[in-house]
Amino acid sequence: MIEVVGLVGLALVAGGWALTIIRRSPPPPLDLTTVYFAGSVALTIYAAWERDVVFTTLNAASAVLSLINIFRAVRRAKV
């Protein structure tokens, strides 16, 4: 039952990141996004090591979404 709470949290956090991309909001500053990406990757590895499916998925999704924001920030800087 408590996994449901974790999955709801996962959906809300990842959904918040996805909304910034879908709405085409300006990406966060590149330095912040890069640090966040690295932290998300490290936390993904840790959560996978601990066999925590909810946090592995959450941090992997956060890493992917922040990587997308890195690409968006770099592309925007070139324009």
LUMLUMDREN-2810 file (N, C-alpha, C; in Angstrom, 1 decimal):
<atoms>
<atom><aa>M</aa><ch>A</ch><at>N</at><xx>0.8</xx><yy>-1.2</yy><zz>0.0</zz></atom>
<atom><aa>M</aa><ch>A</ch><at>CA</at><xx>0.0</xx><yy>0.0</yy><zz>0.0</zz></atom>
<atom><aa>M</aa><ch>A</ch><at>C</at><xx>0.9</xx><yy>1.3</yy><zz>0.0</zz></atom>
<atom><aa>I</aa><ch>A</ch><at>N</at><xx>1.9</xx><yy>1.3</yy><zz>0.8</zz></atom>
<atom><aa>I</aa><ch>A</ch><at>CA</at><xx>2.8</xx><yy>2.4</yy><zz>0.9</zz></atom>
<atom><aa>I</aa><ch>A</ch><at>C</at><xx>3.5</xx><yy>2.7</yy><zz>-0.5</zz></atom>
<atom><aa>E</aa><ch>A</ch><at>N</at><xx>3.7</xx><yy>1.7</yy><zz>-1.3</zz></atom>
<atom><aa>E</aa><ch>A</ch><at>CA</at><xx>4.2</xx><yy>1.9</yy><zz>-2.6</zz></atom>
<atom><aa>E</aa><ch>A</ch><at>C</at><xx>3.4</xx><yy>2.8</yy><zz>-3.5</zz></atom>
<atom><aa>V</aa><ch>A</ch><at>N</at><xx>2.0</xx><yy>2.7</yy><zz>-3.2</zz></atom>
<atom><aa>V</aa><ch>A</ch><at>CA</at><xx>1.1</xx><yy>3.6</yy><zz>-4.0</zz></atom>
<atom><aa>V</aa><ch>A</ch><at>C</at><xx>1.5</xx><yy>5.1</yy><zz>-3.7</zz></atom>
<atom><aa>V</aa><ch>A</ch><at>N</at><xx>1.8</xx><yy>5.4</yy><zz>-2.5</zz></atom>
<atom><aa>V</aa><ch>A</ch><at>CA</at><xx>2.1</xx><yy>6.7</yy><zz>-2.1</zz></atom>
<atom><aa>V</aa><ch>A</ch><at>C</at><xx>3.4</xx><yy>7.1</yy><zz>-2.8</zz></atom>
<atom><aa>G</aa><ch>A</ch><at>N</at><xx>4.4</xx><yy>6.2</yy><zz>-2.9</zz></atom>
<atom><aa>G</aa><ch>A</ch><at>CA</at><xx>5.6</xx><yy>6.4</yy><zz>-3.6</zz></atom>
<atom><aa>G</aa><ch>A</ch><at>C</at><xx>5.4</xx><yy>6.6</yy><zz>-5.1</zz></atom>
<atom><aa>L</aa><ch>A</ch><at>N</at><xx>4.5</xx><yy>5.8</yy><zz>-5.6</zz></atom>
<atom><aa>L</aa><ch>A</ch><at>CA</at><xx>4.2</xx><yy>6.0</yy><zz>-7.1</zz></atom>
<atom><aa>L</aa><ch>A</ch><at>C</at><xx>3.5</xx><yy>7.3</yy><zz>-7.4</zz></atom>
<atom><aa>V</aa><ch>A</ch><at>N</at><xx>2.7</xx><yy>7.7</yy><zz>-6.5</zz></atom>
<atom><aa>V</aa><ch>A</ch><at>CA</at><xx>2.0</xx><yy>9.0</yy><zz>-6.7</zz></atom>
<atom><aa>V</aa><ch>A</ch><at>C</at><xx>3.1</xx><yy>10.2</yy><zz>-6.6</zz></atom>
<atom><aa>G</aa><ch>A</ch><at>N</at><xx>4.0</xx><yy>10.1</yy><zz>-5.6</zz></atom>
<atom><aa>G</aa><ch>A</ch><at>CA</at><xx>5.0</xx><yy>11.0</yy><zz>-5.5</zz></atom>
<atom><aa>G</aa><ch>A</ch><at>C</at><xx>5.9</xx><yy>11.0</yy><zz>-6.8</zz></atom>
<atom><aa>L</aa><ch>A</ch><at>N</at><xx>6.2</xx><yy>9.9</yy><zz>-7.3</zz></atom>
<atom><aa>L</aa><ch>A</ch><at>CA</at><xx>7.0</xx><yy>9.7</yy><zz>-8.5</zz></atom>
<atom><aa>L</aa><ch>A</ch><at>C</at><xx>6.3</xx><yy>10.4</yy><zz>-9.7</zz></atom>
<atom><aa>A</aa><ch>A</ch><at>N</at><xx>5.0</xx><yy>10.2</yy><zz>-9.8</zz></atom>
<atom><aa>A</aa><ch>A</ch><at>CA</at><xx>4.3</xx><yy>10.8</yy><zz>-10.9</zz></atom>
<atom><aa>A</aa><ch>A</ch><at>C</at><xx>4.2</xx><yy>12.3</yy><zz>-10.8</zz></atom>
<atom><aa>L</aa><ch>A</ch><at>N</at><xx>4.1</xx><yy>12.8</yy><zz>-9.6</zz></atom>
<atom><aa>L</aa><ch>A</ch><at>CA</at><xx>4.0</xx><yy>14.3</yy><zz>-9.4</zz></atom>
<atom><aa>L</aa><ch>A</ch><at>C</at><xx>5.3</xx><yy>14.9</yy><zz>-9.7</zz></atom>
<atom><aa>V</aa><ch>A</ch><at>N</at><xx>6.4</xx><yy>14.4</yy><zz>-9.2</zz></atom>
<atom><aa>V</aa><ch>A</ch><at>CA</at><xx>7.7</xx><yy>15.0</yy><zz>-9.4</zz></atom>
<atom><aa>V</aa><ch>A</ch><at>C</at><xx>8.1</xx><yy>14.9</yy><zz>-10.8</zz></atom>
<atom><aa>A</aa><ch>A</ch><at>N</at><xx>8.0</xx><yy>13.7</yy><zz>-11.5</zz></atom>
<atom><aa>A</aa><ch>A</ch><at>CA</at><xx>8.4</xx><yy>13.6</yy><zz>-12.9</zz></atom>
<atom><aa>A</aa><ch>A</ch><at>C</at><xx>7.4</xx><yy>14.4</yy><zz>-13.7</zz></atom>
<atom><aa>G</aa><ch>A</ch><at>N</at><xx>6.2</xx><yy>14.5</yy><zz>-13.3</zz></atom>
<atom><aa>G</aa><ch>A</ch><at>CA</at><xx>5.2</xx><yy>15.3</yy><zz>-14.1</zz></atom>
<atom><aa>G</aa><ch>A</ch><at>C</at><xx>5.5</xx><yy>16.8</yy><zz>-14.0</zz></atom>
<atom><aa>G</aa><ch>A</ch><at>N</at><xx>6.0</xx><yy>17.2</yy><zz>-12.9</zz></atom>
<atom><aa>G</aa><ch>A</ch><at>CA</at><xx>6.4</xx><yy>18.6</yy><zz>-12.8</zz></atom>
<atom><aa>G</aa><ch>A</ch><at>C</at><xx>7.5</xx><yy>19.0</yy><zz>-13.8</zz></atom>
<atom><aa>W</aa><ch>A</ch><at>N</at><xx>8.5</xx><yy>18.1</yy><zz>-13.8</zz></atom>
<atom><aa>W</aa><ch>A</ch><at>CA</at><xx>9.6</xx><yy>18.3</yy><zz>-14.8</zz></atom>
<atom><aa>W</aa><ch>A</ch><at>C</at><xx>9.1</xx><yy>18.3</yy><zz>-16.2</zz></atom>
<atom><aa>A</aa><ch>A</ch><at>N</at><xx>8.3</xx><yy>17.3</yy><zz>-16.5</zz></atom>
<atom><aa>A</aa><ch>A</ch><at>CA</at><xx>7.7</xx><yy>17.1</yy><zz>-17.9</zz></atom>
<atom><aa>A</aa><ch>A</ch><at>C</at><xx>6.9</xx><yy>18.4</yy><zz>-18.3</zz></atom>
<atom><aa>L</aa><ch>A</ch><at>N</at><xx>6.2</xx><yy>19.0</yy><zz>-17.4</zz></atom>
<atom><aa>L</aa><ch>A</ch><at>CA</at><xx>5.4</xx><yy>20.2</yy><zz>-17.7</zz></atom>
<atom><aa>L</aa><ch>A</ch><at>C</at><xx>6.3</xx><yy>21.3</yy><zz>-18.2</zz></atom>
<atom><aa>T</aa><ch>A</ch><at>N</at><xx>7.5</xx><yy>21.5</yy><zz>-17.6</zz></atom>
<atom><aa>T</aa><ch>A</ch><at>CA</at><xx>8.3</xx><yy>22.6</yy><zz>-18.0</zz></atom>
<atom><aa>T</aa><ch>A</ch><at>C</at><xx>8.8</xx><yy>22.3</yy><zz>-19.5</zz></atom>
<atom><aa>I</aa><ch>A</ch><at>N</at><xx>8.9</xx><yy>21.1</yy><zz>-19.8</zz></atom>
<atom><aa>I</aa><ch>A</ch><at>CA</at><xx>9.3</xx><yy>20.8</yy><zz>-21.2</zz></atom>
<atom><aa>I</aa><ch>A</ch><at>C</at><xx>8.1</xx><yy>20.9</yy><zz>-22.2</zz></atom>
<atom><aa>I</aa><ch>A</ch><at>N</at><xx>7.0</xx><yy>20.4</yy><zz>-21.8</zz></atom>
<atom><aa>I</aa><ch>A</ch><at>CA</at><xx>5.8</xx><yy>20.4</yy><zz>-22.6</zz></atom>
<atom><aa>I</aa><ch>A</ch><at>C</at><xx>5.3</xx><yy>21.9</yy><zz>-22.9</zz></atom>
<atom><aa>R</aa><ch>A</ch><at>N</at><xx>5.4</xx><yy>22.7</yy><zz>-21.8</zz></atom>
<atom><aa>R</aa><ch>A</ch><at>CA</at><xx>4.9</xx><yy>24.1</yy><zz>-21.9</zz></atom>
<atom><aa>R</aa><ch>A</ch><at>C</at><xx>6.0</xx><yy>25.0</yy><zz>-22.6</zz></atom>
<atom><aa>R</aa><ch>A</ch><at>N</at><xx>7.1</xx><yy>24.4</yy><zz>-22.9</zz></atom>
<atom><aa>R</aa><ch>A</ch><at>CA</at><xx>8.2</xx><yy>25.1</yy><zz>-23.5</zz></atom>
<atom><aa>R</aa><ch>A</ch><at>C</at><xx>8.7</xx><yy>26.3</yy><zz>-22.7</zz></atom>
<atom><aa>S</aa><ch>A</ch><at>N</at><xx>8.6</xx><yy>26.1</yy><zz>-21.4</zz></atom>
<atom><aa>S</aa><ch>A</ch><at>CA</at><xx>9.2</xx><yy>27.1</yy><zz>-20.4</zz></atom>
<atom><aa>S</aa><ch>A</ch><at>C</at><xx>10.7</xx><yy>27.1</yy><zz>-20.6</zz></atom>
<atom><aa>P</aa><ch>A</ch><at>N</at><xx>11.3</xx><yy>28.3</yy><zz>-20.4</zz></atom>
<atom><aa>P</aa><ch>A</ch><at>CA</at><xx>12.7</xx><yy>28.4</yy><zz>-20.5</zz></atom>
<atom><aa>P</aa><ch>A</ch><at>C</at><xx>13.4</xx><yy>27.3</yy><zz>-19.6</zz></atom>
<atom><aa>P</aa><ch>A</ch><at>N</at><xx>14.5</xx><yy>26.7</yy><zz>-20.1</zz></atom>
<atom><aa>P</aa><ch>A</ch><at>CA</at><xx>15.1</xx><yy>25.7</yy><zz>-19.2</zz></atom>
<atom><aa>P</aa><ch>A</ch><at>C</at><xx>15.8</xx><yy>26.4</yy><zz>-18.1</zz></atom>
<atom><aa>P</aa><ch>A</ch><at>N</at><xx>16.0</xx><yy>25.7</yy><zz>-16.9</zz></atom>
<atom><aa>P</aa><ch>A</ch><at>CA</at><xx>16.7</xx><yy>26.2</yy><zz>-15.8</zz></atom>
<atom><aa>P</aa><ch>A</ch><at>C</at><xx>18.1</xx><yy>26.6</yy><zz>-16.2</zz></atom>
<atom><aa>P</aa><ch>A</ch><at>N</at><xx>18.9</xx><yy>27.3</yy><zz>-15.5</zz></atom>
<atom><aa>P</aa><ch>A</ch><at>CA</at><xx>20.3</xx><yy>27.6</yy><zz>-15.8</zz></atom>
<atom><aa>P</aa><ch>A</ch><at>C</at><xx>21.1</xx><yy>26.4</yy><zz>-16.0</zz></atom>
<atom><aa>L</aa><ch>A</ch><at>N</at><xx>22.0</xx><yy>26.4</yy><zz>-17.0</zz></atom>
<atom><aa>L</aa><ch>A</ch><at>CA</at><xx>22.7</xx><yy>25.2</yy><zz>-17.4</zz></atom>
<atom><aa>L</aa><ch>A</ch><at>C</at><xx>23.5</xx><yy>24.6</yy><zz>-16.3</zz></atom>
<atom><aa>D</aa><ch>A</ch><at>N</at><xx>24.2</xx><yy>25.5</yy><zz>-15.5</zz></atom>
<atom><aa>D</aa><ch>A</ch><at>CA</at><xx>25.0</xx><yy>25.0</yy><zz>-14.4</zz></atom>
<atom><aa>D</aa><ch>A</ch><at>C</at><xx>24.1</xx><yy>24.2</yy><zz>-13.3</zz></atom>
<atom><aa>L</aa><ch>A</ch><at>N</at><xx>23.0</xx><yy>24.8</yy><zz>-13.0</zz></atom>
<atom><aa>L</aa><ch>A</ch><at>CA</at><xx>22.1</xx><yy>24.1</yy><zz>-12.1</zz></atom>
<atom><aa>L</aa><ch>A</ch><at>C</at><xx>21.6</xx><yy>22.8</yy><zz>-12.6</zz></atom>
<atom><aa>T</aa><ch>A</ch><at>N</at><xx>21.2</xx><yy>22.8</yy><zz>-13.9</zz></atom>
<atom><aa>T</aa><ch>A</ch><at>CA</at><xx>20.7</xx><yy>21.6</yy><zz>-14.5</zz></atom>
<atom><aa>T</aa><ch>A</ch><at>C</at><xx>21.8</xx><yy>20.5</yy><zz>-14.6</zz></atom>
<atom><aa>T</aa><ch>A</ch><at>N</at><xx>23.0</xx><yy>20.9</yy><zz>-14.9</zz></atom>
<atom><aa>T</aa><ch>A</ch><at>CA</at><xx>24.1</xx><yy>19.9</yy><zz>-15.0</zz></atom>
<atom><aa>T</aa><ch>A</ch><at>C</at><xx>24.4</xx><yy>19.3</yy><zz>-13.6</zz></atom>
<atom><aa>V</aa><ch>A</ch><at>N</at><xx>24.4</xx><yy>20.1</yy><zz>-12.6</zz></atom>
<atom><aa>V</aa><ch>A</ch><at>CA</at><xx>24.6</xx><yy>19.5</yy><zz>-11.2</zz></atom>
<atom><aa>V</aa><ch>A</ch><at>C</at><xx>23.4</xx><yy>18.6</yy><zz>-10.8</zz></atom>
<atom><aa>Y</aa><ch>A</ch><at>N</at><xx>22.2</xx><yy>19.0</yy><zz>-11.2</zz></atom>
<atom><aa>Y</aa><ch>A</ch><at>CA</at><xx>21.0</xx><yy>18.2</yy><zz>-10.9</zz></atom>
<atom><aa>Y</aa><ch>A</ch><at>C</at><xx>21.1</xx><yy>16.9</yy><zz>-11.6</zz></atom>
<atom><aa>F</aa><ch>A</ch><at>N</at><xx>21.5</xx><yy>16.9</yy><zz>-12.9</zz></atom>
<atom><aa>F</aa><ch>A</ch><at>CA</at><xx>21.6</xx><yy>15.7</yy><zz>-13.7</zz></atom>
<atom><aa>F</aa><ch>A</ch><at>C</at><xx>22.6</xx><yy>14.8</yy><zz>-13.0</zz></atom>
<atom><aa>A</aa><ch>A</ch><at>N</at><xx>23.8</xx><yy>15.3</yy><zz>-12.7</zz></atom>
<atom><aa>A</aa><ch>A</ch><at>CA</at><xx>24.8</xx><yy>14.4</yy><zz>-12.1</zz></atom>
<atom><aa>A</aa><ch>A</ch><at>C</at><xx>24.3</xx><yy>13.8</yy><zz>-10.7</zz></atom>
<atom><aa>G</aa><ch>A</ch><at>N</at><xx>23.6</xx><yy>14.6</yy><zz>-10.0</zz></atom>
<atom><aa>G</aa><ch>A</ch><at>CA</at><xx>23.0</xx><yy>14.1</yy><zz>-8.7</zz></atom>
<atom><aa>G</aa><ch>A</ch><at>C</at><xx>21.9</xx><yy>13.0</yy><zz>-9.0</zz></atom>
<atom><aa>S</aa><ch>A</ch><at>N</at><xx>21.1</xx><yy>13.2</yy><zz>-10.0</zz></atom>
<atom><aa>S</aa><ch>A</ch><at>CA</at><xx>20.1</xx><yy>12.3</yy><zz>-10.3</zz></atom>
<atom><aa>S</aa><ch>A</ch><at>C</at><xx>20.7</xx><yy>10.9</yy><zz>-10.7</zz></atom>
<atom><aa>V</aa><ch>A</ch><at>N</at><xx>21.8</xx><yy>11.0</yy><zz>-11.5</zz></atom>
<atom><aa>V</aa><ch>A</ch><at>CA</at><xx>22.4</xx><yy>9.8</yy><zz>-12.0</zz></atom>
<atom><aa>V</aa><ch>A</ch><at>C</at><xx>23.0</xx><yy>9.0</yy><zz>-10.8</zz></atom>
<atom><aa>A</aa><ch>A</ch><at>N</at><xx>23.7</xx><yy>9.8</yy><zz>-9.9</zz></atom>
<atom><aa>A</aa><ch>A</ch><at>CA</at><xx>24.2</xx><yy>9.2</yy><zz>-8.7</zz></atom>
<atom><aa>A</aa><ch>A</ch><at>C</at><xx>23.2</xx><yy>8.5</yy><zz>-7.8</zz></atom>
<atom><aa>L</aa><ch>A</ch><at>N</at><xx>22.0</xx><yy>9.2</yy><zz>-7.6</zz></atom>
<atom><aa>L</aa><ch>A</ch><at>CA</at><xx>20.9</xx><yy>8.7</yy><zz>-6.8</zz></atom>
<atom><aa>L</aa><ch>A</ch><at>C</at><xx>20.3</xx><yy>7.5</yy><zz>-7.5</zz></atom>
<atom><aa>T</aa><ch>A</ch><at>N</at><xx>20.2</xx><yy>7.5</yy><zz>-8.8</zz></atom>
<atom><aa>T</aa><ch>A</ch><at>CA</at><xx>19.7</xx><yy>6.4</yy><zz>-9.5</zz></atom>
<atom><aa>T</aa><ch>A</ch><at>C</at><xx>20.5</xx><yy>5.1</yy><zz>-9.3</zz></atom>
<atom><aa>I</aa><ch>A</ch><at>N</at><xx>21.8</xx><yy>5.3</yy><zz>-9.3</zz></atom>
<atom><aa>I</aa><ch>A</ch><at>CA</at><xx>22.7</xx><yy>4.1</yy><zz>-9.1</zz></atom>
<atom><aa>I</aa><ch>A</ch><at>C</at><xx>22.6</xx><yy>3.7</yy><zz>-7.6</zz></atom>
<atom><aa>Y</aa><ch>A</ch><at>N</at><xx>22.5</xx><yy>4.6</yy><zz>-6.7</zz></atom>
<atom><aa>Y</aa><ch>A</ch><at>CA</at><xx>22.3</xx><yy>4.2</yy><zz>-5.3</zz></atom>
<atom><aa>Y</aa><ch>A</ch><at>C</at><xx>21.0</xx><yy>3.5</yy><zz>-5.1</zz></atom>
<atom><aa>A</aa><ch>A</ch><at>N</at><xx>19.9</xx><yy>4.1</yy><zz>-5.6</zz></atom>
<atom><aa>A</aa><ch>A</ch><at>CA</at><xx>18.6</xx><yy>3.4</yy><zz>-5.4</zz></atom>
<atom><aa>A</aa><ch>A</ch><at>C</at><xx>18.5</xx><yy>2.1</yy><zz>-6.1</zz></atom>
<atom><aa>A</aa><ch>A</ch><at>N</at><xx>19.2</xx><yy>1.9</yy><zz>-7.2</zz></atom>
<atom><aa>A</aa><ch>A</ch><at>CA</at><xx>19.2</xx><yy>0.6</yy><zz>-7.9</zz></atom>
<atom><aa>A</aa><ch>A</ch><at>C</at><xx>20.0</xx><yy>-0.4</yy><zz>-7.0</zz></atom>
<atom><aa>W</aa><ch>A</ch><at>N</at><xx>21.1</xx><yy>0.1</yy><zz>-6.5</zz></atom>
<atom><aa>W</aa><ch>A</ch><at>CA</at><xx>21.9</xx><yy>-0.8</yy><zz>-5.6</zz></atom>
<atom><aa>W</aa><ch>A</ch><at>C</at><xx>21.1</xx><yy>-1.3</yy><zz>-4.4</zz></atom>
<atom><aa>E</aa><ch>A</ch><at>N</at><xx>20.2</xx><yy>-0.4</yy><zz>-3.9</zz></atom>
<atom><aa>E</aa><ch>A</ch><at>CA</at><xx>19.4</xx><yy>-0.7</yy><zz>-2.7</zz></atom>
<atom><aa>E</aa><ch>A</ch><at>C</at><xx>18.1</xx><yy>-1.4</yy><zz>-3.1</zz></atom>
<atom><aa>R</aa><ch>A</ch><at>N</at><xx>17.9</xx><yy>-1.6</yy><zz>-4.4</zz></atom>
<atom><aa>R</aa><ch>A</ch><at>CA</at><xx>16.7</xx><yy>-2.3</yy><zz>-5.0</zz></atom>
<atom><aa>R</aa><ch>A</ch><at>C</at><xx>15.4</xx><yy>-1.6</yy><zz>-4.6</zz></atom>
<atom><aa>D</aa><ch>A</ch><at>N</at><xx>15.5</xx><yy>-0.3</yy><zz>-4.7</zz></atom>
<atom><aa>D</aa><ch>A</ch><at>CA</at><xx>14.3</xx><yy>0.5</yy><zz>-4.4</zz></atom>
<atom><aa>D</aa><ch>A</ch><at>C</at><xx>13.7</xx><yy>1.0</yy><zz>-5.8</zz></atom>
<atom><aa>V</aa><ch>A</ch><at>N</at><xx>12.7</xx><yy>0.3</yy><zz>-6.2</zz></atom>
<atom><aa>V</aa><ch>A</ch><at>CA</at><xx>12.1</xx><yy>0.5</yy><zz>-7.6</zz></atom>
<atom><aa>V</aa><ch>A</ch><at>C</at><xx>11.6</xx><yy>1.9</yy><zz>-7.7</zz></atom>
<atom><aa>V</aa><ch>A</ch><at>N</at><xx>10.9</xx><yy>2.4</yy><zz>-6.7</zz></atom>
<atom><aa>V</aa><ch>A</ch><at>CA</at><xx>10.2</xx><yy>3.7</yy><zz>-6.8</zz></atom>
<atom><aa>V</aa><ch>A</ch><at>C</at><xx>11.3</xx><yy>4.8</yy><zz>-7.0</zz></atom>
<atom><aa>F</aa><ch>A</ch><at>N</at><xx>12.3</xx><yy>4.8</yy><zz>-6.1</zz></atom>
<atom><aa>F</aa><ch>A</ch><at>CA</at><xx>13.3</xx><yy>5.8</yy><zz>-6.2</zz></atom>
<atom><aa>F</aa><ch>A</ch><at>C</at><xx>14.3</xx><yy>5.6</yy><zz>-7.4</zz></atom>
<atom><aa>T</aa><ch>A</ch><at>N</at><xx>14.5</xx><yy>4.4</yy><zz>-7.8</zz></atom>
<atom><aa>T</aa><ch>A</ch><at>CA</at><xx>15.3</xx><yy>4.2</yy><zz>-9.0</zz></atom>
<atom><aa>T</aa><ch>A</ch><at>C</at><xx>14.6</xx><yy>4.8</yy><zz>-10.2</zz></atom>
<atom><aa>T</aa><ch>A</ch><at>N</at><xx>13.3</xx><yy>4.5</yy><zz>-10.3</zz></atom>
<atom><aa>T</aa><ch>A</ch><at>CA</at><xx>12.5</xx><yy>5.1</yy><zz>-11.4</zz></atom>
<atom><aa>T</aa><ch>A</ch><at>C</at><xx>12.4</xx><yy>6.6</yy><zz>-11.4</zz></atom>
<atom><aa>L</aa><ch>A</ch><at>N</at><xx>12.2</xx><yy>7.1</yy><zz>-10.2</zz></atom>
<atom><aa>L</aa><ch>A</ch><at>CA</at><xx>12.1</xx><yy>8.6</yy><zz>-10.0</zz></atom>
<atom><aa>L</aa><ch>A</ch><at>C</at><xx>13.4</xx><yy>9.3</yy><zz>-10.4</zz></atom>
<atom><aa>N</aa><ch>A</ch><at>N</at><xx>14.5</xx><yy>8.8</yy><zz>-9.9</zz></atom>
<atom><aa>N</aa><ch>A</ch><at>CA</at><xx>15.8</xx><yy>9.4</yy><zz>-10.2</zz></atom>
<atom><aa>N</aa><ch>A</ch><at>C</at><xx>16.2</xx><yy>9.2</yy><zz>-11.6</zz></atom>
<atom><aa>A</aa><ch>A</ch><at>N</at><xx>15.9</xx><yy>8.1</yy><zz>-12.2</zz></atom>
<atom><aa>A</aa><ch>A</ch><at>CA</at><xx>16.2</xx><yy>7.9</yy><zz>-13.6</zz></atom>
<atom><aa>A</aa><ch>A</ch><at>C</at><xx>15.4</xx><yy>8.8</yy><zz>-14.5</zz></atom>
<atom><aa>A</aa><ch>A</ch><at>N</at><xx>14.1</xx><yy>9.0</yy><zz>-14.2</zz></atom>
<atom><aa>A</aa><ch>A</ch><at>CA</at><xx>13.3</xx><yy>9.9</yy><zz>-14.9</zz></atom>
<atom><aa>A</aa><ch>A</ch><at>C</at><xx>13.7</xx><yy>11.4</yy><zz>-14.7</zz></atom>
<atom><aa>S</aa><ch>A</ch><at>N</at><xx>14.1</xx><yy>11.7</yy><zz>-13.5</zz></atom>
<atom><aa>S</aa><ch>A</ch><at>CA</at><xx>14.7</xx><yy>13.1</yy><zz>-13.3</zz></atom>
<atom><aa>S</aa><ch>A</ch><at>C</at><xx>16.0</xx><yy>13.3</yy><zz>-14.1</zz></atom>
<atom><aa>A</aa><ch>A</ch><at>N</at><xx>16.8</xx><yy>12.3</yy><zz>-14.2</zz></atom>
<atom><aa>A</aa><ch>A</ch><at>CA</at><xx>18.0</xx><yy>12.4</yy><zz>-14.9</zz></atom>
<atom><aa>A</aa><ch>A</ch><at>C</at><xx>17.7</xx><yy>12.6</yy><zz>-16.4</zz></atom>
<atom><aa>V</aa><ch>A</ch><at>N</at><xx>16.8</xx><yy>11.8</yy><zz>-16.9</zz></atom>
<atom><aa>V</aa><ch>A</ch><at>CA</at><xx>16.4</xx><yy>11.9</yy><zz>-18.4</zz></atom>
<atom><aa>V</aa><ch>A</ch><at>C</at><xx>15.9</xx><yy>13.3</yy><zz>-18.6</zz></atom>
<atom><aa>L</aa><ch>A</ch><at>N</at><xx>14.9</xx><yy>13.8</yy><zz>-17.8</zz></atom>
<atom><aa>L</aa><ch>A</ch><at>CA</at><xx>14.3</xx><yy>15.1</yy><zz>-18.0</zz></atom>
<atom><aa>L</aa><ch>A</ch><at>C</at><xx>15.3</xx><yy>16.2</yy><zz>-17.8</zz></atom>
<atom><aa>S</aa><ch>A</ch><at>N</at><xx>16.2</xx><yy>16.1</yy><zz>-16.9</zz></atom>
<atom><aa>S</aa><ch>A</ch><at>CA</at><xx>17.2</xx><yy>17.2</yy><zz>-16.7</zz></atom>
<atom><aa>S</aa><ch>A</ch><at>C</at><xx>18.2</xx><yy>17.1</yy><zz>-17.9</zz></atom>
<atom><aa>L</aa><ch>A</ch><at>N</at><xx>18.5</xx><yy>15.9</yy><zz>-18.5</zz></atom>
<atom><aa>L</aa><ch>A</ch><at>CA</at><xx>19.3</xx><yy>15.9</yy><zz>-19.7</zz></atom>
<atom><aa>L</aa><ch>A</ch><at>C</at><xx>18.7</xx><yy>16.5</yy><zz>-20.8</zz></atom>
<atom><aa>I</aa><ch>A</ch><at>N</at><xx>17.4</xx><yy>16.4</yy><zz>-21.0</zz></atom>
<atom><aa>I</aa><ch>A</ch><at>CA</at><xx>16.6</xx><yy>17.1</yy><zz>-22.0</zz></atom>
<atom><aa>I</aa><ch>A</ch><at>C</at><xx>16.8</xx><yy>18.6</yy><zz>-21.8</zz></atom>
<atom><aa>N</aa><ch>A</ch><at>N</at><xx>16.7</xx><yy>19.0</yy><zz>-20.5</zz></atom>
<atom><aa>N</aa><ch>A</ch><at>CA</at><xx>16.8</xx><yy>20.5</yy><zz>-20.3</zz></atom>
<atom><aa>N</aa><ch>A</ch><at>C</at><xx>18.2</xx><yy>21.0</yy><zz>-20.5</zz></atom>
<atom><aa>I</aa><ch>A</ch><at>N</at><xx>19.2</xx><yy>20.1</yy><zz>-20.4</zz></atom>
<atom><aa>I</aa><ch>A</ch><at>CA</at><xx>20.6</xx><yy>20.5</yy><zz>-20.7</zz></atom>
<atom><aa>I</aa><ch>A</ch><at>C</at><xx>20.7</xx><yy>20.7</yy><zz>-22.2</zz></atom>
<atom><aa>F</aa><ch>A</ch><at>N</at><xx>20.1</xx><yy>19.8</yy><zz>-23.0</zz></atom>
<atom><aa>F</aa><ch>A</ch><at>CA</at><xx>20.1</xx><yy>20.0</yy><zz>-24.5</zz></atom>
<atom><aa>F</aa><ch>A</ch><at>C</at><xx>19.4</xx><yy>21.2</yy><zz>-24.9</zz></atom>
<atom><aa>R</aa><ch>A</ch><at>N</at><xx>18.2</xx><yy>21.5</yy><zz>-24.2</zz></atom>
<atom><aa>R</aa><ch>A</ch><at>CA</at><xx>17.5</xx><yy>22.7</yy><zz>-24.5</zz></atom>
<atom><aa>R</aa><ch>A</ch><at>C</at><xx>18.3</xx><yy>24.0</yy><zz>-24.2</zz></atom>
<atom><aa>A</aa><ch>A</ch><at>N</at><xx>18.9</xx><yy>24.0</yy><zz>-23.1</zz></atom>
<atom><aa>A</aa><ch>A</ch><at>CA</at><xx>19.7</xx><yy>25.1</yy><zz>-22.7</zz></atom>
<atom><aa>A</aa><ch>A</ch><at>C</at><xx>20.9</xx><yy>25.4</yy><zz>-23.6</zz></atom>
<atom><aa>V</aa><ch>A</ch><at>N</at><xx>21.6</xx><yy>24.3</yy><zz>-24.0</zz></atom>
<atom><aa>V</aa><ch>A</ch><at>CA</at><xx>22.7</xx><yy>24.5</yy><zz>-25.0</zz></atom>
<atom><aa>V</aa><ch>A</ch><at>C</at><xx>22.2</xx><yy>25.0</yy><zz>-26.3</zz></atom>
<atom><aa>R</aa><ch>A</ch><at>N</at><xx>21.1</xx><yy>24.4</yy><zz>-26.8</zz></atom>
<atom><aa>R</aa><ch>A</ch><at>CA</at><xx>20.5</xx><yy>24.8</yy><zz>-28.1</zz></atom>
<atom><aa>R</aa><ch>A</ch><at>C</at><xx>20.1</xx><yy>26.3</yy><zz>-28.0</zz></atom>
<atom><aa>R</aa><ch>A</ch><at>N</at><xx>19.5</xx><yy>26.6</yy><zz>-26.9</zz></atom>
<atom><aa>R</aa><ch>A</ch><at>CA</at><xx>19.0</xx><yy>28.0</yy><zz>-26.7</zz></atom>
<atom><aa>R</aa><ch>A</ch><at>C</at><xx>20.2</xx><yy>29.0</yy><zz>-26.7</zz></atom>
<atom><aa>A</aa><ch>A</ch><at>N</at><xx>21.3</xx><yy>28.6</yy><zz>-26.1</zz></atom>
<atom><aa>A</aa><ch>A</ch><at>CA</at><xx>22.5</xx><yy>29.5</yy><zz>-26.0</zz></atom>
<atom><aa>A</aa><ch>A</ch><at>C</at><xx>23.1</xx><yy>29.7</yy><zz>-27.4</zz></atom>
<atom><aa>K</aa><ch>A</ch><at>N</at><xx>22.9</xx><yy>28.7</yy><zz>-28.3</zz></atom>
<atom><aa>K</aa><ch>A</ch><at>CA</at><xx>23.5</xx><yy>28.9</yy><zz>-29.6</zz></atom>
<atom><aa>K</aa><ch>A</ch><at>C</at><xx>22.6</xx><yy>29.8</yy><zz>-30.5</zz></atom>
<atom><aa>V</aa><ch>A</ch><at>N</at><xx>21.4</xx><yy>30.0</yy><zz>-30.2</zz></atom>
<atom><aa>V</aa><ch>A</ch><at>CA</at><xx>20.5</xx><yy>30.8</yy><zz>-31.0</zz></atom>
<atom><aa>V</aa><ch>A</ch><at>C</at><xx>20.7</xx><yy>32.2</yy><zz>-30.8</zz></atom>
</atoms>
